[in-house]
Every structure is written in C-alpha cells, then in structure tokens.
Amino acid sequence: MGVIAQIALGVLAISFFTFVALFGRNPSLRHTPIAWLYRAMWVTIPSAILAVDGRLTGGRFTAWMGRTSHFIMYGRHPTVLIFFVALLAGGEYMFLPGAWPRMAAMHRFCGSVAIALPYMFLWLSARADPGTVTAETHARWMAHYPYDFALFHPGHRCRTCGLLKPARSKHCGVCGRCVHKMDHHCVFINNCVGYGNQHFFILLLLSTAVLTAYGACVGLALVSENVRRRRPEYSLWKPSCPKSMGWSEWLVLFTLGVQEDVGVGSVTLLTLMTSPLVWGLLAYHVYLIYCGTTTNESMKWQDWQAEMDEGCAFKRAMPADRPKNPDVEAPRTRWPVLPVQVLVRTEDGRPPAAAFGPGVGEWQRVWKLRDVENLYDIGFVDNLTDVFVPNYSFRDEVPPPAMDGNGMTSDLERGRRKAKTRKPKVSAAASLVNAAT
C-alpha cells in the first residue's frame, strides 16, 4: 500500500471514529451500527479498561484519564480551537508554496478571500456574546419569544443562575451561564452558539465549506496538470480517458501526480475527504433554520416523540385572549405568533384532569409530531431573518388576532406565515453537533 493510500485510509478512519464519538448518541441513530460502536467506544471498552486497571493500579490510572478527558471534552478551554486554527494554517502553509505560483490572478484573489473569511468568522463566533441571560439583559430576552407551552413553559427558574428562564434559553454547564436561544456549546469556537452569534457560526461553516471545496478543486486541477506532463491524454474524469487506460493505471498516474508535490497533493486529499463533512454540518444547520428550531430544541422534540410513542402526550387549545401572568411572562413580544396549544405528558398515559394546566377544552392524545404546531417556525425567509437580523420585530405587519369557529387562533395571527399546518420538523440527524458541546 502506497503512502498516499495510507494517508487517505488514516484520514477516513479518523473521520469515521470522530463521527461515531461525537454523534453516536443521537436518538435517530438508535439500533444502528453507529450506536453500537458508540456504546462499545464509551461503555464496553472503558468498562473493560476499568476492570483491568482496578486490578493493576487500584483505579488510579483510569481516574486520572477520566479527569483529563472530562477537562478536554467539557472544560472551557481553547485546545480544540487552537487545533482548528493550526489545521487551517498548517494546510495553507503546505499548500500555498507549491500552488500559488501556478494560480491565475483571479484564483489568487478568490483564494485570498476564501482563506481570510474563516479566520474572521471564527474570531467573531468565538468573541461574540451568544446571548448571555443576566439580570441586566433578562427583560430584553424575555420579550424576544413567547413561551410555546410545549418545549418551554413560563415560571421555570434556572437552578444555577436563579433567573426566570426566557423561552428558548438553556443553561450551559460548560460556560456556567444561561444562553438565549441556545443551540449548543461548540468546542471549535470555545463558546456557545446562541442568539447573539448564531449568524457568525453559520457564516463560519459556510466560509470553511467554501474554502475546503475551493482548495479541493484547485488542488485537483494542479494534480491533473502534473499528470498531463507525463500523459497528455490523462483526465480526472475517468470516462474521458482512452479506453486502453484501466483503473489501475489511472490510479497510479493520479498517485504520481500527488507525489510530485506532496504538500499540494496531501492537502488536496485532506480537503476532498473533509469537505463533505463541513458541507453536511452546514446543511444540517440550514435545515434547523428551515425547521425553525435549534439543536437543543430538536432533541426536546425527539423526547416528545418518545412520549407520543408511549401514548403519554396530550394537547388542548390555548385561547389567544388568555390573561398573562406579568410576574413570569412578558406582556408583549416581538414574535408574530402566539401559542395555539398546550402540550403535556402524564406518567400513566391517562388524560390530565380538565382543570389541570392552562388551555381550554378536552385533552386530546397526540401520537405524531405532525399534530403539534411549532411556534417558532414562521417560514424559511422569516426564520433566516430572525437569525441574521438581530432584534428584528415581526409584529409591525401583524393584523389583530382572529378566532375560528372552534375557538382556535386563526392563521391571521401568524403574520407572514402562509395558512398551513406544519409539524415541528425534526431532522433525522437531530443533535449531530450537540456531542461537540
């Protein structure tokens, strides 16, 4: 096996096991080989090591390893951030000396922009306040989103911060603070991703995805150019090569082209294998925006689906003119949608008593997420606006609330949202980035 093949297999193996380690606990991957490997990696193998270490050192070695791994994975430190910057800078240091003299002026300009943007958005993502909930900012965040009475209910206090939790907020155990519209804690930026820096994080993913794809395309062009000096008929697109050139010869020539400039060739292979991962992560977060949800909320919806599968979830209507408790709710928010239902769970699978909780009417058992309205999904364009235009008010064009014949809030209340019922869309890869938190 050649050096290039060994490097490629090594990168693929590292990428695969990194994926398993970070995302194997995703509820959507239960009962799959990924979940089994995750359990083997984090439960079975560590248990065996604990048993052996208990006999050899009395558990001292594994205790030290546990403290170290907990610090690396859950401590707030810039180790992974430094690694990410070093990976970017190191790849550029290897790639540019061999590629820059051979690049046209337009590619040099585009390449310079593509190289600079990830660093800029990385700095902005890491330095920006993700939306910390403090006594000074509490009133502002409370007026951002209404409680949906499904994932978020009024009156709940953070047991650590002692403040009423605004809708869509979550306490980060790594940062030790409550974050408004918490998505996840990202070790790559050493910061939480929340309302205050989500747009920077999305742009970081986009710029990094563009950089890896652009580097792969430029690198492949240079590798192909190296090969065509030997064989002018060579093409990266195998069907365009002469029929007499078999796959083995094509691969040998490609390997020679990579080895002619190891710096350019190795970084090209690295970008080829990592670019799909970055684009996939970007697509996942764009899908979350399309769904009007976050990584944290997506996992909560998965929990609700589990309750529905067991027949323990119930809903009933929430009147639009319900009185609000000013001690635990903001009298007015910037959001164009008011809650239209209350969602509760019971331990025994029986409907709650009629007097239990807010709302009016009979409790109805819920079996599917499609039967539940996601309050925070107001259409893809408005969802994007909420992410990229801070503090944008959606209520400027909202007509007065109206009621339909069943006492439910009509779609006039939804402002710009088109009149259609939509379930809280939960991605099949829900919480993919949560394990990186």
Buried (B, 14 or more C-beta within 10 A) or exposed (E): EEEBEEBBEEBEEEBEEEBBBBBBBBBBBEEEEBBBBBEBBBEEEBEEEBEEBEEEEEBEBBEEBEEEEEEEBEEBEBEBBEEBBEEBEEBBEBBBEBBEEBBEEEBBEBBEEBBEBBBEBBBBBBEBBBBBBEEEBBEBBBBBBBBBBBBBBBEBEBEEBEBBBBBBBBBBEBBEBBBBBBBBBBBBBBBBBBBBBBBBBBBBBBBBBBBBBBBBBBBBBBBBEBBBEEBEEBBBEEEEBEEEBEEEBBBEBBBBBBBBBBBBBBBBBBBBBBBBBBBEBBBBBBBBBBBBBBBBBBBBBBEBBEBBEEBBBBBBBBBBEEEEEEEBBBEEBBBBBBBBBBBBBBEEEEBBEEEBBBBEBEBEBBEEBEBBBBBBBBBEEBBBBBBBEEEEEBEEEBEEBEBEEEEBBBBBBBBEBEEEEBBBBBBEBBBBBBBBB
